[in-house]
Amino acid sequence: MLKNLTFIPFLFFSALFAQQKNGLDSILKQMQLAAKEQLLDKYYPRNIDTVYGGYLSTFTYDIQPFGEQDKMIVTQSRHTWSTARAALFYKDTAYISMARHGFYFLRDKMWDTVYGGFFNLVNRQGIVKSKIKEAYGNSFAIYALAAYYECSGDINALNLAKKTFTWLENHSHDNQYKGYYQHLERDGTPVKRTALIPGTSDIGYKDQNSSIHLLEAFTELYRIWPDPLLKTRLQELLLLIRDTIVTSKGYLQLFFTPEWKPVSYRDSSKEVILKHRNVDHVSFGHDVETAYLMMEASEALGIHHDNKTMEVGKRMVDHALRNGWDSKLGGFYDEGYYFKNVPTITIIKESKNWWAQAEGLNTLLIMADLYPSDSMQYLQRFKDLWQYVQTYLIDHQHGDWYEEGLDKEPERKTALKAHIWKGTYHNFRALSNCIKRLQKNMKVTNGKLN
């Protein structure tokens, strides 16, 4: 959590909590239930693959294993991170053995012993299915290894995290234009974009998504390993995201050329724009998530009064609330677009994915704390969003969250509950962060911390 962000005036927020104590107390209890009984207990240890190692990835709507169970570096890392963080959050050593199980699979089955770096995808047994590597996937490996080391003290995990960082430094980092190449050959050579690659593909581009998750991973690693080069790269990423990737309006540009020229189709026809929406749209979920990740990185770097980062983060959240928020039922829409000669943004995808709502809860509560004069707005949106999550996302019968809100995607009720792109990481991080913040702020009485 952002331990030192309490420098923002606290008394006003204390009064707000006093006025709404019953409502927030109820939300706290609901979140505690949602984090443990309705999420973690549904998967751990059920998804532990005791035959081949690692975690089973794919589950039906009623949390039953399903399909071939391919294993992706992102999912395996996220489950390792979730169990490691659960061990720290609940002070429960049972989760350490579950995280260790994930660490062993990452180390023994997904690390490339020939060229280094983590493979992106293996089958259930651990046989490599794709030799292409990604900075994004390797970032989550670092994220998981750092968390597992923190909960276990296993120096082997820390050493592998360092090794992964060095591999990215030697292969993915762009010393000329800064940032990291996302797509890499097996030997770490960046994949160059050619005229044969269709415009709808992101191959060969730099991007916001790998950048923000490298920032997230380096933040996690820097807390336990304050290496000077790691600090330099963390600072570099923070400034790159804040000052280049975030637009002046307050949203993230998604893709760039290696020289950081934005990939935009705004001057094209609506038909062409929608055809290329995969590489050019406004992603409200990434915006609210990145606002948090930037502040977290700044805090880890010891910049406790980083006004510029806070200002940009606030602009991102405000933009998402003004332009991507469902004012009727609550929740953040998936995608928007600024069409040329249209004065306002247009929502081009009305579904509301689970991870954006999870990240929104965390960031809105932080904003309520950071900006007391606006906290009624942020606090109310936080409460509205939690009501939306409780009503349309959490499966109170079987557990976990639906992939999309049922108000827009009712068919998700019986769709897969988990797969290689959906695990427990977003939900648990958001819920555990909110629980800690609510508990801390509820201890404020008579203008003083108890």
C-alpha positions in Angstrom: 0.0 0.0 0.0 1.0 3.6 -0.3 2.2 3.9 3.3 3.3 7.5 3.2 0.4 9.0 1.2 -1.1 10.1 4.5 0.6 13.4 4.2 -2.6 14.7 2.5 -4.8 16.4 5.0 -6.6 13.8 7.0 -9.1 15.6 9.2 -11.6 16.3 6.4 -11.5 12.7 5.3 -11.9 11.6 8.9 -15.2 13.6 9.1 -16.5 12.0 5.9 -15.8 8.6 7.4 -17.6 9.6 10.6 -20.6 10.7 8.5 -20.7 7.5 6.5 -19.3 5.0 9.0 -22.2 2.6 8.7 -22.0 2.4 4.9 -18.3 2.0 4.8 -18.2 -0.4 7.6 -20.7 -2.6 5.7 -18.5 -2.3 2.5 -15.4 -3.3 4.5 -17.1 -6.5 5.7 -18.4 -7.2 2.2 -14.9 -6.8 0.8 -13.4 -9.0 3.4 -15.8 -11.7 2.4 -15.3 -11.1 -1.3 -11.5 -11.4 -1.0 -11.3 -14.6 1.1 -14.4 -16.8 1.0 -15.6 -15.7 -2.4 -12.3 -15.5 -4.2 -9.1 -17.0 -2.7 -10.9 -20.0 -1.1 -12.5 -20.9 -4.4 -9.2 -21.4 -6.1 -6.5 -22.2 -3.6 -5.6 -25.0 -3.2 -8.1 -26.2 -5.9 -6.0 -24.9 -8.8 -2.7 -26.3 -7.6 -1.6 -28.8 -10.2 -0.2 -31.6 -8.1 0.6 -33.7 -11.2 2.7 -31.4 -13.4 3.3 -28.4 -11.2 2.2 -24.8 -11.4 -1.5 -23.8 -11.4 -4.5 -25.0 -13.4 -5.7 -22.0 -15.4 -9.1 -22.7 -16.8 -12.3 -23.2 -14.8 -16.0 -23.3 -15.6 -18.6 -20.8 -14.3 -19.0 -23.1 -11.2 -15.2 -23.3 -10.6 -14.5 -26.7 -12.1 -11.3 -27.5 -14.0 -11.9 -27.4 -17.8 -10.0 -28.1 -21.0 -6.3 -28.8 -21.7 -4.9 -26.3 -19.1 -2.2 -24.6 -21.1 -0.1 -22.5 -18.8 0.9 -18.9 -19.7 3.7 -17.0 -18.0 1.2 -14.2 -17.0 -1.3 -16.5 -15.3 1.3 -18.6 -13.6 3.1 -15.5 -12.3 -0.1 -13.8 -11.2 -1.2 -16.9 -9.1 2.3 -17.0 -7.6 2.0 -13.3 -6.7 -1.6 -13.6 -5.3 -0.7 -16.5 -3.0 2.5 -14.7 -1.9 0.6 -11.5 -1.1 -2.2 -13.5 0.6 0.5 -15.0 2.9 1.6 -11.5 3.9 -1.9 -10.1 4.0 -3.4 -12.8 6.2 -0.2 -13.8 7.9 -1.0 -17.3 6.9 2.0 -19.5 6.0 -0.2 -22.0 4.2 -0.1 -19.6 1.2 3.7 -19.6 1.2 3.8 -23.3 0.1 1.2 -22.5 -2.6 3.4 -19.6 -3.9 6.4 -21.9 -3.7 4.6 -24.3 -5.9 4.3 -21.6 -8.5 7.9 -20.5 -8.2 9.2 -24.0 -8.9 7.1 -24.2 -12.1 8.4 -20.8 -13.3 12.0 -21.7 -12.5 11.9 -25.3 -13.8 9.5 -25.2 -16.7 9.1 -21.7 -18.0 12.6 -20.2 -17.8 14.7 -20.7 -21.0 17.9 -22.4 -19.9 19.5 -21.8 -23.3 18.8 -18.1 -24.1 17.4 -16.9 -20.8 14.1 -15.1 -20.2 10.7 -16.7 -19.7 8.8 -18.5 -22.4 5.3 -17.1 -22.9 3.3 -20.3 -23.2 3.7 -24.0 -22.3 1.2 -26.9 -22.1 0.1 -28.4 -18.9 3.1 -30.6 -18.7 5.5 -27.7 -19.2 6.4 -28.3 -22.8 7.0 -25.1 -24.7 4.2 -24.2 -27.2 5.6 -20.8 -28.3 9.2 -19.7 -28.4 8.3 -16.0 -28.8 8.9 -14.0 -25.6 7.4 -10.8 -24.3 8.5 -8.0 -22.0 5.0 -8.1 -20.6 5.2 -11.7 -19.5 8.7 -11.3 -18.1 7.5 -8.3 -16.1 4.9 -10.5 -14.3 7.5 -13.1 -13.6 9.6 -10.4 -11.8 6.4 -9.2 -10.0 5.7 -12.8 -8.7 9.3 -13.6 -7.8 9.7 -10.4 -5.8 6.5 -11.0 -3.8 7.4 -14.7 -3.2 10.8 -13.7 -1.9 9.2 -11.1 0.4 6.9 -13.7 2.0 9.4 -16.6 2.0 12.9 -15.2 2.2 13.9 -17.7 -0.5 17.0 -16.2 -2.0 16.7 -18.3 -5.1 13.6 -16.4 -6.1 15.3 -13.0 -5.6 18.2 -14.2 -7.7 15.9 -15.3 -10.5 14.1 -11.9 -10.4 17.5 -10.2 -10.7 18.4 -12.5 -13.6 15.2 -11.6 -15.4 15.7 -7.9 -14.9 19.2 -8.3 -16.3 17.9 -10.3 -19.3 15.4 -7.5 -20.1 18.1 -4.9 -19.7 20.3 -6.7 -22.2 17.6 -7.5 -24.7 14.4 -5.6 -24.3 15.6 -2.2 -23.1 16.0 0.5 -25.8 19.1 2.5 -24.8 18.5 5.1 -27.5 14.8 6.0 -27.2 14.2 4.5 -23.8 11.5 2.1 -22.7 11.3 -1.5 -23.7 10.5 -3.6 -26.8 7.5 -5.8 -26.2 8.0 -8.6 -28.7 11.2 -10.6 -28.7 12.6 -13.6 -30.5 13.7 -16.6 -28.4 17.2 -15.2 -28.2 15.9 -11.8 -27.0 16.3 -10.0 -30.3 13.5 -7.4 -30.6 11.0 -8.2 -33.4 11.0 -5.4 -36.0 7.9 -4.3 -37.7 7.8 -4.8 -41.5 5.4 -3.8 -44.2 4.1 -7.3 -44.2 2.6 -6.9 -40.7 -1.0 -5.8 -40.9 -2.1 -2.5 -39.4 -4.4 -4.4 -37.0 -1.4 -6.1 -35.4 0.7 -4.7 -32.5 3.8 -6.7 -33.5 6.9 -4.5 -33.4 5.2 -1.6 -31.6 6.1 -0.3 -28.2 3.1 0.0 -25.9 1.5 1.3 -22.8 0.5 -2.1 -21.4 4.0 -3.6 -21.2 5.3 -0.3 -20.0 2.9 0.1 -17.0 3.4 -3.5 -15.9 7.2 -3.2 -16.1 6.7 -0.2 -13.9 4.6 -2.3 -11.6 7.1 -5.1 -11.5 10.1 -2.8 -11.0 8.3 -1.1 -8.1 7.8 -4.5 -6.4 11.4 -5.5 -7.0 12.9 -2.2 -6.0 11.2 -2.4 -2.5 13.3 -5.6 -1.8 16.3 -4.9 -3.9 17.2 -1.1 -4.1 19.7 -1.6 -7.0 21.0 1.7 -8.6 20.3 0.5 -12.2 16.9 -0.7 -11.2 16.1 2.7 -9.7 17.2 4.4 -12.9 14.9 2.2 -15.0 12.0 2.7 -12.6 12.5 6.5 -12.8 12.8 6.3 -16.5 9.6 4.3 -16.9 7.6 6.6 -14.6 8.6 9.7 -16.5 8.0 8.0 -19.9 4.5 6.9 -18.9 3.6 10.1 -17.2 5.0 12.6 -19.7 4.9 10.7 -23.0 2.3 7.9 -23.0 -0.4 9.8 -21.1 -2.0 12.3 -23.4 -2.8 15.9 -22.6 -6.5 15.0 -22.2 -5.6 12.4 -19.5 -5.7 9.0 -21.2 -3.1 6.6 -22.3 -2.1 6.4 -26.0 -1.9 2.6 -26.5 0.8 2.0 -29.1 3.9 3.7 -30.5 6.7 3.3 -33.0 10.1 2.5 -31.4 10.8 6.3 -31.5 7.6 6.9 -29.5 5.5 8.3 -32.3 1.9 7.6 -31.4 0.0 5.0 -33.5 -3.3 6.8 -34.3 -6.0 6.4 -36.9 -7.9 9.5 -35.9 -7.6 11.1 -39.4 -9.1 8.0 -41.0 -12.7 7.1 -41.6 -14.9 5.7 -38.9 -14.8 2.3 -40.6 -11.0 2.2 -40.7 -10.8 3.4 -37.1 -13.1 0.7 -35.8 -11.1 -1.9 -37.8 -8.0 -0.8 -36.0 -9.5 -0.3 -32.6 -7.2 -3.0 -31.2 -4.3 -0.6 -31.5 -6.0 2.8 -31.0 -8.7 3.5 -28.5 -9.2 4.9 -25.0 -9.0 2.2 -22.4 -10.6 3.6 -19.2 -9.6 0.6 -17.1 -5.9 1.1 -18.0 -6.2 4.8 -17.2 -7.5 4.3 -13.6 -5.0 1.5 -13.0 -2.0 3.5 -14.3 -2.9 6.4 -12.0 -2.4 4.1 -9.1 0.7 2.4 -10.5 2.4 5.8 -11.1 1.8 6.9 -7.6 2.9 3.6 -6.2 6.2 3.8 -8.2 6.8 7.4 -7.0 6.3 6.4 -3.4 8.7 3.4 -3.8 11.3 5.9 -5.2 10.9 7.9 -2.0 9.2 10.9 -3.7 6.6 11.6 -1.1 5.3 14.9 -2.5 5.4 14.1 -6.2 2.9 16.8 -7.2 3.4 16.3 -11.0 2.6 12.6 -10.8 -0.4 13.2 -8.5 -1.7 15.8 -10.9 -1.4 13.6 -13.9 -3.0 10.7 -12.1 -5.9 12.8 -11.0 -6.4 14.0 -14.5 -6.6 10.4 -15.7 -9.1 9.4 -13.1 -11.2 12.5 -13.7 -11.2 11.9 -17.5 -12.3 8.3 -17.0 -15.1 9.4 -14.6 -16.3 12.2 -17.0 -16.1 10.2 -20.2 -16.1 6.4 -19.4 -18.4 6.1 -16.4 -22.0 4.7 -16.7 -24.0 7.3 -14.8 -27.1 5.1 -14.6 -25.8 1.8 -13.2 -22.1 2.7 -12.4 -19.0 1.1 -13.7 -16.3 2.0 -16.2 -17.0 1.1 -19.9 -14.3 -0.8 -21.8 -13.5 1.5 -24.7 -14.0 5.0 -26.0 -12.8 7.0 -29.0 -12.3 10.7 -29.9 -13.6 10.7 -33.5 -12.4 13.7 -35.6 -14.8 16.6 -35.6 -16.9 15.1 -32.9 -16.8 17.3 -29.8 -17.1 14.5 -27.2 -15.8 11.0 -26.8 -17.8 8.1 -28.2 -18.2 4.9 -26.3 -17.3 2.1 -28.8 -17.5 -0.8 -26.4 -20.1 -0.7 -23.6 -19.1 -3.9 -21.8 -17.5 -3.5 -18.3 -14.7 -5.9 -17.7 -13.9 -7.2 -14.3 -10.3 -6.0 -14.0 -11.2 -2.3 -14.8 -13.8 -2.3 -12.1 -11.4 -3.9 -9.6 -8.7 -1.3 -10.4 -11.3 1.4 -10.2 -12.2 0.6 -6.7 -8.6 0.8 -5.5 -7.9 4.0 -7.3 -11.1 5.8 -6.4 -10.6 5.1 -2.7 -7.0 6.4 -3.0 -8.3 9.6 -4.7 -10.8 10.1 -2.0 -8.0 10.1 0.5 -5.6 12.2 -1.5 -8.0 15.0 -2.4 -10.2 15.9 0.5 -12.0 18.7 -1.2 -13.2 16.3 -3.9 -13.5 13.2 -1.7 -17.3 13.2 -1.6 -17.2 12.8 -5.4 -14.6 10.0 -5.3 -16.0 8.4 -2.3 -19.5 8.3 -3.8 -18.2 6.9 -7.0 -16.3 4.3 -5.0 -19.5 3.3 -3.2 -21.4 3.3 -6.5 -18.8 1.1 -8.1 -18.8 -1.4 -5.3 -22.6 -1.6 -5.6 -22.2 -2.3 -9.3 -19.6 -5.0 -8.6 -21.8 -6.6 -5.9 -24.8 -6.6 -8.3 -23.4 -7.4 -11.7 -19.9 -8.9 -11.3 -19.5 -11.0 -8.1 -21.0 -14.5 -8.5 -22.4 -14.9 -5.0 -23.5 -18.5 -5.7 -20.3 -20.0 -7.1 -17.6 -17.4 -6.3 -15.2 -15.2 -8.2 -16.2 -12.4 -10.6 -17.8 -12.7 -14.0 -15.4 -11.6 -16.8 -17.8 -8.8 -17.8 -20.7 -7.1 -16.0 -24.0 -9.0 -16.5 -25.8 -5.7 -17.2 -24.1 -5.6 -20.6 -23.0 -9.2 -21.1 -25.6 -11.5 -19.4 -24.1 -14.5 -21.2 -21.0 -14.3 -19.0 -23.0 -15.9 -16.2 -22.2 -19.4 -17.6 -19.0 -18.5 -19.4 -15.6 -19.6 -18.2 -14.9 -18.1 -14.8 -11.1 -18.3 -15.2 -8.6 -18.8 -18.1 -5.1 -17.9 -19.0 -6.1 -14.2 -19.1 -8.2 -14.2 -16.0 -7.0 -15.1 -12.5 -7.2 -13.7 -9.0 -4.6 -10.9 -9.3 -6.7 -7.8 -10.1 -9.5 -8.7 -7.7 -7.4 -9.6 -4.8 -5.0 -6.7 -5.1 -7.8 -4.2 -5.3 -9.8 -5.8 -2.5 -6.8 -6.2 -0.1 -5.7 -2.6 -0.8 -9.2 -1.3 -0.2 -9.5 -3.3 3.0 -6.3 -2.0 4.4 -7.2 1.6 3.5 -10.7 1.4 5.0 -9.4 -0.2 8.2 -6.7 2.5 8.5 -9.1 5.4 7.9 -11.8 4.0 10.2 -9.3 4.2 13.1 -9.3 8.0 12.7 -11.5 9.4 15.5 -11.6 12.9 16.9 -9.2 14.0 14.3 -6.4 11.7 15.5 -5.0 8.4 14.5 -5.6 5.7 17.1 
